[in-house]
């Protein structure tokens, strides 16, 4: 019987640059395999082979998607086995995790050097182009965030903070009830990312098995992230395990909390990850209605419309830079594809599968 699948991101193309949460995501695992080597798309192909090999087993599998192109993987976690496999180019050049065995898998043998040498100079030039474009994308995201700050101010200035604090306190007292006294396990991830195709999120997948889902509605600046930060601190204080999901645009902001032991999720359900209740156990918490001065939307409608237009145009420009990066990388990766040995990639995947089998005394 196939196990559950969880999909999320380990990194983000954000207003703070390329932001990673891998140290948190991989913390606490017994073993992490690091696929090492400059082999272009080869690493995601190995991870694809592994995903196929393990698709029918009973483990809960975490699929960590690449932030530029969500169709590619840059990591897999086998939850019950406490094992992770990650692209070394995505995580760390000098991987260290306290209490975790790190097994580095050298994948360079999959690249047939003789077939790659002719194209290597051109590939390096395209890699320089990509390196020049990423800072421009991050600067554009930062400018977009500053426009978003303008948008938020209308609501921050009209927020009833006492009421917002009361909503948070009531939620904590009603929902965050610990089962037993223990130290909380806290993990940080991204539920979505700014990719070359635009914003992608995995909220439906991450919450589909939970009994209770609270869709938090509101406006920019209406206190959603602040509420989540306070709830995360309160949950940790009460010993409740918490999955904290950061915003893929502004990593200093939080978009979702999941409390697995409580089968509960509370998340920002506004654009670009807007979702709506669809089943029993779903409910809406509208912080605009509860804590923002009535008539704020109407009072500043013209100003907000102008800011929203500038924000949308700036975000589209930011995404267009990522699309350029994806196009150039695809051109560079054509040379890798031509030089990669598919049989060797399968061999690397098989090597990892055998080692995982030995660690878990299982077989695929």
N, C-alpha and C positions, 0 to 999 in steps of 0.2 A: 504494500500500500504506500503510495507516495505521501511524503510528509508535507507540512505547511511550507509556503514560500513567503518570504518577506522581501520587499524591494525598497531600497533607499539609496542615498548618495553618501559618500564619505568625504567629498570635497565640494567646494562651491566656487564658481566664478562670481565674485561678490564685489561690493563697493569697498571692501577692505582688502581686495586682491584675491589671489588664489588661496582659499582658506580650507584647512584640513582638520578633520575630527578623527582621523584614523587612530591616534594614540588612545582615545577613549573607546572607539569601536572595537579595537583588538585587545584592549586590556582585559585580563582575567582568563584569556584562553590558555589552554595547556600547551598547544603547539601552533606555530604560524609558519607556513611555507611562503617564502618570498621568491617569486619568479624574477630572476635577475637577468639583465642583458638588454642591449639596444637592438630589439628585433621588431620595432614598429608595431604593426597590428598582430604580430605573432602571439603576444601575451594574452590578448583578449580571445584569440582563437584557442589557446590552451584552456583558458577558463571556460570557454564554450564547450570544449570537449569534456571537461569535468562536470559541467552542469548537465550535459547529456548522460554521462555515466552514472550520475547519482539521482537522476530525475525520479526513479521509481522506488527509491529506498524510503524508509520511514523517518529519516531525520528532518527536523525543521531546518530549512536552508535559507540563508540570508544572501540575496544577490545584490551586490554593491555596484551601482551603475557608474559609468564614466560621466563626468560632469559636462564635457563638451558634447559628447554623442551618447545619449542615454541608451541607444541600442547595443552598446558595447559594455562588457563587464570589466571592472578592475579589481574585483574581489568576491570571494565566496566565504561564508562562515557556515560550518556544520554545528548547529547549536548544541545538541545533546552530546556530540563528540568533543566539544570544546576545541575545535580545530578551525583555523582560518587559512585561506590561501589568498595572497594579495600580489598585485603588480608592484614590484620594487620601484618602478619609476613613478608610481602614484603615491607610495607611502614614504619611504625613507631611504636615504643613501647609506645610513649607518643604523640599521634597525636594532632597537633595544626595547624590551618590555620586561618589567620586573616579574620574575616567576614564570616566564613563558619561554619554552624552547623555540629558538629560531632556526629553521632549516632553509638555507639558501639553495635554490635550484638554478644552476647555470643553464640558461636557455640559448646561449650564443651559438651552440653547435647546430641549431636549426637554420641559421643563416649561412647559405653557401657563399663563402667569401668571393669566390671567383666570379659569381654572377652579380655581385653587388658592387664590386670595385668600380665598374664603369660609371655607375649612376651615383656614387657616393658624393662626389663634389656637388652635383646638382641638389642632392638631398640635403646636404649641409647648408646650402644657400637657402633652401626653402625653410629649414629649421631656424635660420637666422631671421627670416621674414616673420615667422611665427613668434619668435622671441621678441621682436619689435612690436608686434601687434597686440600681444597680451596686455602690456601696460596701458596702451591706448583704450582697450576694452575696459580695464579696471577704472581708469580715469573717467570714462564715460558713465560707468555705473555709479561712481561717486557723485558726479554732477547730477545724475538722475535722483540719487538719494537726497541731495540737497533740495531739489525741487519737491520731493516727497515731504521733506521737513516743513516747507512752506505750507503744504496741504494740511499737514498734521496740526499746525499752530491754531487754526480756526477751532478745532475740537479740543485741543489741550486747554486753550483759554476758556472754554465753556464746559469743562469737565467738573462734575461734582465729585471731588476727591474723597470726601467722607462716604458718599454713597458707593463709590467704586471700591473702597476699602471694605465696606460692609458686605458687598457682593462677594468679594474674595474670601472674607472670613466665614460667611455663611456656607459657601461652597466647601471650604476646608472642613468645617465642622460636620456637614451633612454627608460628604463623600469620602473624605480621606480618613477612613477608620482602619487602623492597623489590625492585622490578624494576630500578631505576636510581637514581642519585643526583640528587635534585632537591628543590625546595622544595615542601612539601605544600600542597595546596589544602584548606581546612577550611570547611565550611558548616554552619550551625546551623539546625535546623527543629524543629517539633513533629510527632510521629507521630500524636498524638491530641489530643483536647480535651474539656473539660467543656462540653457543649452543653445546650440546653434539654431535649433528650431523654435526657440522661445522657452517659456516656462513649462516645466514638466513636474508633476507631483505624483506621489504614490499614496496619498491619504486613503483612498478606498481600500487598497490592498492591506495597508498597515492596520486598519481598523475593522476589517470585515468580520473577524472572529470575536470581537469584543461585545459584551452584553450591552454596554451603555456607551453612547457616543453623544457628546454635547457640542453642537455646532455654534461657535461664538461668532455672532454677527456684530457689525459696528462700522466705524469709519476710521481712516488713518488718524492716530492720535487719541483714540477713545479708550486707551488703557488696556488693550488686550494683552500685549506682551508683558506689561508690568504685572498684570494679574497672573500670568503664567509663571513669571520669575518668582513671585511670592509663593505661589502654590508649590513650585518645585522645592523651594527652601523648606516649606512646611512639611511636605511629604518626606523629605530626607530626615528632618528632625523627628518625625514620627516613625521612622524605620520602614517606609514604604518604598519598594523598588520603583524607579522612575526612568522612563525613556524620554529624554529631552530632545526635541527636534528644533534645530535652529532655522532661521529664515535664510533661504538660499540667495537672497539679495543683500540683506543686512545681517551678518552673523551675530551681531550684538543683540538682535531681537529674537524672540522665541515664537514659534508658530504652532507647536503642539506638544502636549504631554500625554504619555500613555502610562497607566499604572497597571501592569499585567496582573498582579495579584488581585486587583479589584475589578478586572475586566472592564476598564474604564478609559476612555479617551476624551480629552477636551482640546479643541483645536480652533484656530483662526480659520473660519470658513468664509473668507472674502477673497476677491480677486488678488493674485492670479490662481489661487487654489480654492475656488468657490464651489462648495458642494451643498446638498440639501438633504434633509431627513428623508429616508426611504423605507424604514422598517421599524418594528417595535423596538423600543430602547433608545431611539433617536429623539433628541429635543434641541430646541434653539434657545440660546441665551443671547439676547440682543442688548449689548452694553450701550448702544446709542440711545435706545428707548429708555433705559434704566438710569443712565448716569450723565447724559449730555443735556444741556439746557434746551428745552423744546424750542423749535423754530430755527435752530442753528443752520441747518441745511438751507432753509429759505432765505435767511438773512444774508448769507454770503454766497448765494447761488452763482452769481456772475463771476466773482473772484475765483471760486472753486473750479468752475468750468474752464476758465483760462489756464489755471495751474494744471488741471487734469490733462488738458490738451498738450501742454509743454512736457509734462511727465511722460505721456504716451509716446510722443515724438522722440524724446531722449532715450527711452527704453528701447524703442525700435532701432535707433542708431546703435545702441550698445550691442544688441543682438546681431545686427548686421556685421559688426566687427567679428563676432564669434563665428558667423557664417563664413566670413572670409578666411578665418583661421582653419575652419573645418575643410574648406575647399583646397587650401594650400597643403594641409596635412594629407588629404586624400591623394593629391598629386605626388607627394613625397612617399606615401605608403605604397603607391603602385610599384615602386622599385623594390621595396621590401617584399611585397607579395610575390613578385617575380623570382626573388632569390630565396624565399623561405622553402624549406623542405617539409611538405605536409606530413610525411611519414615520421620525421623527427619530432614535429610538434605533437603528434599522437603519442610518440614514445615518451615524451616529457610528461604528458597527461597521465599515461599509464604508470609511469614511475611514481607520480604523486598518489595515484589511486592505490598502488601496492603499499606504499608507506602508510597511508591512512588505514588501509585494511589491517596492517600489522599493529598499528596503534590501538585500533578498536576491536581487534579480533573478529572483524566482519568481512564479508565479501559482497561485491556488487553483483 
